Amino acid sequence: DLSNNNLSGRIPSEIGELKGASILLGGNLFLNSSEAPLSLCLLRNVDYFDLENDTALCPIERNALSNIYDTAKGGEWTDRTNWEHEYTSYCNWHGVVCENDHVAKLDLRNNGLSGRLSESIGKLSSIEVLDLSDNDIKGSIPTQIGLLSNITYLRLSYNAFTGTAPEGLGELSNLQLLQLQSNRITKMPDISPLDESVYNKSTFVTDCGVPSAFTDPMECKHCTMCCNANEDCYGIPKRKHELMKWV
């Protein structure tokens, strides 16, 4: 118990290594120093840290990114530069781009991710670009992804996601690109047409093509492109009775 003193400066990372300990540091001057060690904020070894909910010392987005790292088997990633470093700002972790100290972009495409996508993704409330394509992430897409109200670019294609895509995708009013093809997603929610002026036929892509990889072919009313079991993708012209292969 080191609470209610005049301690300042950086909290030593060694404190976070005290297995089973309860760490009491409240009432000091740490708020004027750097962030607390990552392992301490995440309770990796200690049982309790009285300042774990202090967002200045333990930023919400840093904790969320760490949970994403853990559930997507970060130790096996191709490039994990600075991820899980005790003090390096999460804005300097590989694939993370920040604006005003908030995560604006997370680009981990083709980076060896597997496991599953953490529900903590929903805590990246300022994110605009999320690209996790060309990995091997399994399980369902977390419903919390529907909380990302600022997102414009969402690319989860070429993974191993399964089940029904979250209803919340239909609430993402700023979306300009949504690509979910080459997964095992069998059903899409009702999503309004996306503006094709930026990404053209690549704007909204799912596995809605024929022949289908599923027993019941997926329906996607407003997709701009459908991919099929042969991994061919076809643009959907405005006149629905036509189909043209997108090259």
N, C-alpha and C positions, 0 to 999 in steps of 0.2 A: 504494500500500500504506500504509494508515493504521492497521494493526492494532497491538494491544498498546500503546496509549497510554491516557490517562485522559479520552478524549473522551466527552462526555455531551450531553444535550439532543436535539433533533430532528435526525434525519439529513436534510440538505438534499435537496430533490427534484432539484436540478440534478445530483447525482451519478448519478441514474438516467438522465440524458440523454447520458451519455458513451458514444457508440456504439462497440461492439466492445471496451469496456474490461473488465478483471477488477477487481472491487471487493473489497478485503480490509479488513474493519472489525472483525474478531474481537478479543477481548481488550480491549474498551473498556467504557464504562458505559452503553451505549445501552439495556440491558434495563430501566433505571429510568426511561426516557423514553417517548415515544409510539411508535406503530407506525412501521415504515419506510415510505418512499414506495411507493405501490402499484406504480408502473412499475418500480421497482427489484426488488421481490419477484417480479414476473412476468417479469423479464429482458426487458423490452420493447425496450431498446436495448443494454444491457450484455451481455456474453457470460457473465459469471460474477459471482456475489455469494456470498461465503462464508457468509453468515447467512440464505440464502433458506429454509432448513429450520428456522429458529428460529421456533417458533409464536407466541412473544410479539411478535416484530417483524413476522412475516409470517403472520398467522392463516390456518389452513387454510380456514375458511369464507369469508374474504374472497377468497382466491385462487379458491375454487370458484365463488363468485358472479361473479367477473370472467370466468371461463371461460364461464359460462352467458351472460353479457352478450355476449361475443365471438361465440360460435357462433350465438346467436339475433339477430345483427345489431343490437346495442344502439344503435349510432349512429342507427338509424332508428326507435327506440321513440318512442311518443307522449309519454311522461313518463319521463325518465331522471335525475331530480333526484338529485344527489350521486353517482350511479354513476360510477365511474372517477375520483372526486376523490382526490388523492394522500393526504390525511390524514383526511378525514371518516370516522368509524366506519361500517362497513357496516350497523350497526344503524339508521343514519339514512338509508340509501338508500331511494329510493322503492319501496314494496311490501314492504319487509323489516321484520319485527317480531321483536325478540329477547326472550328471557327468560334472565337470568343470563349475558348476553353470548354466547348461542348462538342461532342462527336457529331460531325457533319457527314462523314463518309467512312464506310468500312468495306474495304476491298480485299477479300481473301480468296479470290478465285484461283482455282488450280493450285491449291496450297496444301493438299494432303489432309483436309479436314475429314473426320469420320464421326462416329458416335451419333449424337443428336444435337439439335439446335436448342439451346437453353431458353426457357421462358423469360429469362432476364433480358432478352432482346428488346422487350417492350419498354425497358427503362432507358433506352437510348432515344429520348423524346425529341431531340433536335436533329436526328439523322435525316439526311436527304437522299443519300445514295447507299444502297446495300447490295453488294455483289458477292455471293457465296457460290457461284456457279463452278462447274467442273471439279467437284469434290465427291465425297461418298457419304454425305450426311443422311442418316436414316430416320425413321419414325415420322410422326406427323409434323406439319408446320405449326408451331405454337400459335394459339389464338391471340396471344399478346402482340403479335406482329400487326394486328389491326389497330393498335394504339399509336402507331408511328404516323401521326397526322401530317408531318412535314415531308414525308418521303415522296420523291418524284421518280426514283429509279430503283426497281426491285427485281433482281435477277437471281433466281434459285435453281436455274435449269441445270441438267446433267448432274443430278444427285440421286439419292434413293429414297426420297420422301414418299410417304404412302398416305392412303386414306382420302378424306375430303379436305379441300382447301378451306381455310377459315372464312367464316361469314364476314369477318371484319375487313377483309380485302375490299369489299364493296363500299366501305366507308372512307377509303383513302382517296379523298377528293383531289389531291395534288398529283396523283400518279400520272406519269407520262410514258412509263415503260413497265411492263409486267411480263416476265418470261419464266414459265414453270415447266417447260417441255423436258422430255427424257427423265421423268420420274415415274412413280407409280401412283400418282394422284388420279383418283377415279371420278371425282365429282367436283365441279366448280360452283361457287355461289353466284348469285345474280350480280354481275358487275356492269355498270353503265359503260357505254362506248368511251374509249380513251381517245384523246386528240392525237391523230396520226401525223400531225404537221412536223414533229421533230424526228421520230424514228420510223415513220412510214409503215411498211408491212411488218416490221419487227416490233411494233408497239405492244401487242398483246398476243402471246404465243403459249399454247398448251398442247397436250397430246390428244387433240380432238380429230386427228386425221383418220383416214380409211386406207388400208385395213387397220383396225384398231388392235392394240395390244391387250385390250380388256374384253371380257365376256360381253359386257354392255358398253358400247361405244360412248365416250364422254361427249356431252353436249356443251358447247361454249357459244352462246348466242352472239357475243360481240367480239370474239377473237378476230384478229387480223391475219393470223397464220395458224395453221394446224399441222402438227407432226404426227406421223403414223408409226406402225410397228416396224416398218422397214427403215426408220429414221430418215424418211423423206419429209420435207416440210413444204407446205403449199400455202401461198397467199390466198386470202379470201377476198375476192373483189366485192364491191358494193352490190353488184347484181349476184344474188346468191346462187343462181342456177349455173354459174360458171365456176370453174376451178382452174387455177393456173399454178404451175409449179414455180416456187420462188427459188431462184438460182442465186 
